[in-house]
Amino acid sequence: MRLQFTVQPFQTEAVAAVVDCFAGQPYAAPGPSNAPLVTDRVPENVRAVQRRAGLPLSTTPAVSEAAPDAPNLDVEMETGTGKTYVYIKTIMELNRRYGWSRFIVVVPGVAIREGVRKAFEVTAEHFQQTYGTRPRPFTYDSSALHELERFRTGAGVQVMIINLQAFNSESRENRRIYEEQDGFGSRRPIDVIRAARPIVVVDEPQRIGSARSLASLSRFGPLMVLRYSATHRVRHDLVHRLDALEAYRRKLVKRISVVGVEGEPGAAKRRLQIREVIRAHLSRERELQSRGVKVLSLLFIDRVVNYRDYARDDQLGDYARIFLDEYRSLTGGEPDGPYRRYLDGIPAERTHQGYFAIDRRTGRMIDGSSSDVDAFDLILRDRERLLSLDEPVRFVFSHSALREGWDNPNVFVIGMLKHSDNTVSRRQEVGRGLRLAVDQHGWRMPGINELTVVADESYTSFVAGLQAEGDFRAITDGRRVRPALPVAVPTVVHRVDFDSSELVKRCVAALDDDLTREGEGTTADIVGDLAARTHLTRRTIAAILTAVRPATFALCSGPGAAAIINREKTALIAERTG
């Protein structure tokens, strides 16, 4: 499949906000270096842009150690609204209007770098049609400096994508950018970059704000610095804002439903969360699969070893084992039909995948927080394949490699299998599922865009954590959008624990003991009748009925059997929560 791109007014506004700040700058034919900024109207233009957007007016130009004597502009865009697309289009528009042709996109890590590279790739044809040309991106690699030579002398819009570690660490490889290279005409790469007077675009600047990072950025000699994020920590001249509430009002992102899972930390709680993620996934997939929409679920975990354990023969960590158990259990009772046949065509062991940084030296997954420039995640390169119904992977586990910079529009469920007090991280993780969904042809699908977040804490605590970071979108309590269960304390923990093997055993014993003495008749659909009366799944009811004695089975219709099951369910809840 191929993602489809159309001109969106809200993105055009964001592009114009930056480009209009340089009104009055004469057009200069592109060359090996960007023409200097000669207009003295930038401060006035910035205030004009801010005034039309209703933003606070800058009294004096913002100053940053990254570019002490150059414009420093901020663009705030809610996660999921296409900020990468926006800054690529801004690059093209700055070239069209002013002739600037040398750009650097700086990202905080390898995973985001690969996501940005992919964005340039999938939008290339779209921009070719719009501008009659396309950007020419490359990823900086100190061992492939011929690409840097093209950046210096090549025609058209040249864009270097570089992650922070490649020019801001003390490793020998990453210091090469500051050293004379025999294979590069005894030149220093940093001098070639600086001579281009590049326009620097910083993606996720909240992670590139240390004094050392800013000093490293200044070595590029930027003509200006443009910063794009949903969560700016340091403010410069803000020229555009599309915050969470406005994005929600304009229906540019999915609405959010939160299911809060409370309880003591441990394996039992994680099992409940994984089960609820799978349940939410199947519910949405059952609805959308026939409409050609691939449903994906993303699970953020606390430690990579909990998913991929190299000490075990099968390398499956505890969470992977739990997933397989719960997935097989929840899909086992699906009735015959097109959706069941779809499920039957996907082996359980192939429908989940780990999405972590991979250390090329060992070939093993490492924590996504690693700054190793060799860390790489293969799935980043094939987003379209992941969106295809022919691809069996539907559940993706990640540590932190996907927290920022990874965009897949068909993430409908996010499971937080860890607890975090970091509100920025929390918001970034939720942001991975905010993009509007697409069908198998890459077109956006209206009317289906709701993201279910299975949180590691109460609904109230989770929402408070988001709003502490300035996220004021409408967020629904997921417990209220599902049928209420007749229990004394209707928390999600109680609801998701009903179809456990322990509940089945207790109900079988109670029915065999009590129901025999009540003497009820049978109905045509005992399973359906009891499922409706107890709010349990047909699979759970079937497990109970197949285990009772034959004499008991004949008496299992009607309110008597349902009352016994509900009694045992309530008793189990009281024991688990007391």
Disulfide bonds with the S-S distance in Angstrom:
none
